Amino acid sequence: QVQLVESGGGLVEAGGSLRLSCVVSRNIRKIITMGWYRQAPGQQRELIARSLSDLRTHYADSVKGRFTISKDNAKNTIYLQMNNLKPDDTAVYYCNGYPAIYTWGQGTQVTVSL
């Protein structure tokens, strides 16, 4: 069973930056696509970034140009660098495969204040 452990969230002012990490309990080289998702209060969980095994990346329009997904295969870790954060980015952030076939982790809370 794959376990996902997210960390790095916190409270930040608008315009600030955070770097999220997701440690995966298996060799991520064997996972074709990894993604970052988020769920804002009262909203459905949405995919915001994904990284393919060939290093291509895709982003939701809402984060394009501000967020960057990357991975360290040696550490089985996925990262999400978030810059120029906005209050609308406030959510719980999760990682998972794409599609999201693994049991969700606990997520990490990101709160962006004005």
C-alpha angles and dihedrals in degrees: 000000000000116000123203122199118187125193142158102076125132147130116306136165121248110279093030131117139236134181118214124200132201120192113203121204094221139051103287090202085077092055110084097203132016123188145188119227133182137199121202121199111286093005136101122259111265136195111240105168139010136185122206126209090251089059095253114140135201130196138193112248090245092065103026112129093016105059128054126194119205139159142211108211093191090059097036086232133139121203135200116198108199119194133176091020119201132202088251088065089069106122146105108279124214137178126215141143120281109272091033099246099150130081109270120252124225093271127217124262119236117189121183118193129198 
